[in-house]
Amino acid sequence: MAALKPDQLDAVARFFRVLAEPTRLAILQELRRNPRTVNELVESLGAKQANVSKQLGILFDAGLLDRKRSGNSVVYSIREPAIFELCEIVCGKLKRDAEKRYAAFAGKPRR
């Protein structure tokens, strides 16, 4: 991969900031199962409607979600399923780190 220019680095950093909020990750996880309305997300996440709506807007603006009106509700769905590949990479790294810490802990003699 070629070195990124400063404006490209800024775009990458902005994208990672979108993913650096637990509620947004929880929303993505919920929408991975199936499309949901704001009210369904509020209920399943146990979060406030204003916060869920705010986070949905950020994810939508980042190009990760689609939305469509259905009667009085707005239904959100995943626009960019490749986001879950990135999540798998991060989760795999965290799992390896945890296994290394456990192995180091388990291998130490007890006093």
C-alpha positions as a Markdown table, in Angstrom:
| # | Residue | x | y | z |
|---|---|---|---|---|
| 1 | Met | 0.0 | 0.0 | 0.0 |
| 2 | Ala | 1.3 | 3.4 | -0.9 |
| 3 | Ala | 1.8 | 6.0 | 1.7 |
| 4 | Leu | -1.3 | 8.1 | 2.3 |
| 5 | Lys | -1.3 | 11.9 | 1.8 |
| 6 | Pro | -2.3 | 14.0 | 4.8 |
| 7 | Asp | -5.8 | 14.6 | 3.6 |
| 8 | Gln | -6.2 | 10.8 | 3.1 |
| 9 | Leu | -4.9 | 10.2 | 6.6 |
| 10 | Asp | -7.4 | 12.7 | 8.0 |
| 11 | Ala | -10.2 | 10.8 | 6.2 |
| 12 | Val | -9.1 | 7.5 | 7.6 |
| 13 | Ala | -8.8 | 9.0 | 11.1 |
| 14 | Arg | -12.3 | 10.4 | 10.8 |
| 15 | Phe | -13.6 | 7.0 | 9.8 |
| 16 | Phe | -12.0 | 5.3 | 12.8 |
| 17 | Arg | -13.4 | 8.0 | 15.1 |
| 18 | Val | -16.9 | 7.0 | 13.9 |
| 19 | Leu | -16.2 | 3.5 | 15.2 |
| 20 | Ala | -14.7 | 4.6 | 18.5 |
| 21 | Glu | -18.1 | 4.9 | 20.3 |
| 22 | Pro | -19.6 | 1.9 | 22.0 |
| 23 | Thr | -23.2 | 2.8 | 21.2 |
| 24 | Arg | -22.4 | 3.0 | 17.5 |
| 25 | Leu | -20.8 | -0.4 | 17.6 |
| 26 | Ala | -23.8 | -1.8 | 19.4 |
| 27 | Ile | -26.1 | -0.3 | 16.7 |
| 28 | Leu | -24.0 | -1.9 | 14.0 |
| 29 | Gln | -24.2 | -5.2 | 15.8 |
| 30 | Glu | -28.0 | -5.0 | 16.1 |
| 31 | Leu | -28.4 | -4.0 | 12.4 |
| 32 | Arg | -26.2 | -6.9 | 11.3 |
| 33 | Arg | -29.0 | -9.2 | 12.4 |
| 34 | Asn | -31.7 | -7.3 | 10.4 |
| 35 | Pro | -32.9 | -3.8 | 9.6 |
| 36 | Arg | -34.5 | -1.9 | 12.6 |
| 37 | Thr | -36.5 | 1.2 | 13.3 |
| 38 | Val | -35.2 | 3.8 | 15.8 |
| 39 | Asn | -37.7 | 2.6 | 18.4 |
| 40 | Glu | -36.6 | -1.0 | 18.0 |
| 41 | Leu | -33.0 | 0.0 | 18.5 |
| 42 | Val | -33.9 | 2.1 | 21.5 |
| 43 | Glu | -35.6 | -0.9 | 23.1 |
| 44 | Ser | -33.0 | -3.5 | 22.3 |
| 45 | Leu | -30.1 | -1.2 | 23.4 |
| 46 | Gly | -31.8 | 0.2 | 26.4 |
| 47 | Ala | -30.6 | 3.7 | 25.4 |
| 48 | Lys | -32.3 | 7.0 | 25.1 |
| 49 | Gln | -34.0 | 7.8 | 21.8 |
| 50 | Ala | -32.1 | 11.1 | 21.4 |
| 51 | Asn | -28.7 | 9.3 | 21.7 |
| 52 | Val | -29.7 | 6.5 | 19.3 |
| 53 | Ser | -30.9 | 9.0 | 16.7 |
| 54 | Lys | -27.7 | 11.0 | 17.1 |
| 55 | Gln | -25.5 | 7.9 | 16.6 |
| 56 | Leu | -27.6 | 6.7 | 13.7 |
| 57 | Gly | -27.0 | 10.0 | 12.0 |
| 58 | Ile | -23.3 | 9.8 | 12.4 |
| 59 | Leu | -23.2 | 6.2 | 11.1 |
| 60 | Phe | -25.5 | 7.3 | 8.1 |
| 61 | Asp | -23.3 | 10.3 | 7.3 |
| 62 | Ala | -20.2 | 8.0 | 7.4 |
| 63 | Gly | -21.8 | 5.9 | 4.7 |
| 64 | Leu | -22.3 | 2.8 | 6.8 |
| 65 | Leu | -26.1 | 2.8 | 7.0 |
| 66 | Asp | -29.0 | 3.2 | 4.7 |
| 67 | Arg | -32.4 | 4.4 | 5.8 |
| 68 | Lys | -35.9 | 4.4 | 4.4 |
| 69 | Arg | -39.2 | 5.7 | 5.6 |
| 70 | Ser | -41.9 | 3.1 | 6.4 |
| 71 | Gly | -45.1 | 4.8 | 7.4 |
| 72 | Asn | -44.2 | 7.0 | 10.5 |
| 73 | Ser | -40.9 | 5.1 | 11.1 |
| 74 | Val | -37.5 | 5.2 | 9.6 |
| 75 | Val | -35.9 | 1.8 | 9.1 |
| 76 | Tyr | -32.1 | 1.6 | 9.2 |
| 77 | Ser | -30.0 | -1.1 | 7.6 |
| 78 | Ile | -26.3 | -1.8 | 6.8 |
| 79 | Arg | -25.1 | -0.1 | 3.6 |
| 80 | Glu | -21.5 | -1.3 | 3.9 |
| 81 | Pro | -21.3 | -4.9 | 5.1 |
| 82 | Ala | -17.5 | -4.8 | 4.8 |
| 83 | Ile | -17.5 | -3.0 | 8.1 |
| 84 | Phe | -17.9 | -6.4 | 9.8 |
| 85 | Glu | -14.7 | -7.6 | 8.2 |
| 86 | Leu | -12.9 | -4.8 | 9.9 |
| 87 | Cys | -14.6 | -5.7 | 13.2 |
| 88 | Glu | -13.5 | -9.3 | 12.7 |
| 89 | Ile | -9.9 | -8.2 | 12.3 |
| 90 | Val | -10.1 | -6.1 | 15.5 |
| 91 | Cys | -11.8 | -8.8 | 17.5 |
| 92 | Gly | -9.2 | -11.3 | 16.3 |
| 93 | Lys | -6.4 | -9.1 | 17.5 |
| 94 | Leu | -8.1 | -8.6 | 20.9 |
| 95 | Lys | -8.6 | -12.3 | 21.3 |
| 96 | Arg | -4.9 | -13.0 | 20.5 |
| 97 | Asp | -3.9 | -10.3 | 23.0 |
| 98 | Ala | -6.1 | -11.9 | 25.7 |
| 99 | Glu | -4.7 | -15.4 | 24.9 |
| 100 | Lys | -1.1 | -14.1 | 25.3 |
| 101 | Arg | -1.9 | -12.4 | 28.6 |
| 102 | Tyr | -3.6 | -15.5 | 29.8 |
| 103 | Ala | -0.7 | -17.7 | 28.7 |
| 104 | Ala | 1.8 | -15.4 | 30.4 |
| 105 | Phe | -0.3 | -15.4 | 33.6 |
| 106 | Ala | -0.9 | -19.2 | 33.6 |
| 107 | Gly | 2.8 | -19.9 | 33.0 |
| 108 | Lys | 4.0 | -17.9 | 36.0 |
| 109 | Pro | 4.8 | -20.0 | 39.1 |
| 110 | Arg | 2.5 | -19.5 | 42.0 |
| 111 | Arg | 3.8 | -18.3 | 45.3 |
